[in-house]
Amino acid sequence: MTISSPSAAGGAAAPESFDAIEVIRLKRDGHRIDDARIDWVVDAYTRGVVAPEQMSALAMAILLNGMDRDEISRWTAAMIASGERMDFSGLTAPDGRRLATADKHSTGGVGDKITLPLAPLVASYGVAVPQLSGRGLGHTGGTLDKLEAIPGWRSDLTTEAMLRQLSEVGAVICAAGSGLAPADKRLYALRDVTGTVEAIPLIASSIMSKKIAEGTGALVLDVKCGSGAFMKDEASARELARTMVDLGRDAGVDTSALLTDMSVPLGRTAGNALEVRESVEVLAGGGPADVVELTVALAAAMLAGAGVTDVDPAEHLANGRAMDVWNRMIEAQGGDPRAALPTAAHTEDVVAETDGVLTELDAMAVGLAAWRLGAGRERQGEAVQAGAGVELHARPGDRVVKGQTLMTLHTDTPERFDRARQALEGGWAVSAAPDAAAAAALRERSVVLDRIG
Ligand code: URA
């Protein structure tokens, strides 16, 4: 693998080619921004020449007036050019065999632990998975926070250690270095506080600049829609997926996307150690049907992108081969895959008040409750509680009886229970007179809504 860096500017400061106000006016007035101005404004913002208030005005103009495909593509390329690029094209196994690489990116959701079983599953078929992951902020969990619930596990690997593990084990999940797409780091923080996160050109370029800079050969996007996702409706999620697939392909990365449901939480757990436990159940051939369905669907798409098409990924969940890679992947990063996982000091149950069928279980409400119990952080850098979260004992479509436990809330700090219960108010419903066909449809609903690309 090689890493290339942007060339350092040296000597006396050159005069700037454009000024920020003219670029803002262009987009404000509904025009497209040409390549030279896009390159300049992204670079000048990264250098601190374009001020944050100017970039926030431009981000708002982009949110309101959009960008065409060429503009988004150029904006993405400019963000990639702001930092390092990794290149895994020379990666080999210890026996000298060339290794193809595949990566997955999820737009984020509640109970989304899929990366944990997915990376070792794909690696068990001989395709290397360099999964650079992040931490949770807000109601969605972060993969690194989840894995840190495993005693001893470390996310911070040197590039050499990461490469060695990729070659020897086939899968690595670690923290992304700060050198990839630094323009995005600055811009994302600005969008977060200026009401400009929800612009499809900005979300697509933000995600894809990092993924393309990571240098994977094949990429599968899990674009979520529903209450617990960025994109609440299917039409916007579809547009985001299409935009990102086009960006990946323009950059020479074999990219495809699954459109998936995030109106209910994935699986039966939301919270760090709770989600590790559920992931291990999936690796052992069990686990909730929706988590298994999505893991297998994403694995098939990643393997196809890397040229492996004649396999059924469910087999390596059933026969333990994915679990073998998981154990080696966790051990290689200092973790003990057989150690007991941390549990929260306190639990409380949420119970059904009537007999009936659970007809609603809102992903956002459960995510917020898990976060308030201590599974997530309010500010970057805060510690999370490994054992905190929500355990779901019933899923939409399940028949329940009065007094039955629907959810268990877990936390080390019991003063958090009240706020978590408030988050859940109105977030679930039991219907006393359910329509049997509707209940069956809820139970059998597929998590994968569509495939794009
Ligand atoms: N994730 C990102 O990395 N960027 C966005 O803009 C939204 C989600």
Residues whose N, C-alpha, C, O or C-beta is under 5 A from the ligand:
A	BS01	URA	V197 L202 I203 S206 I207
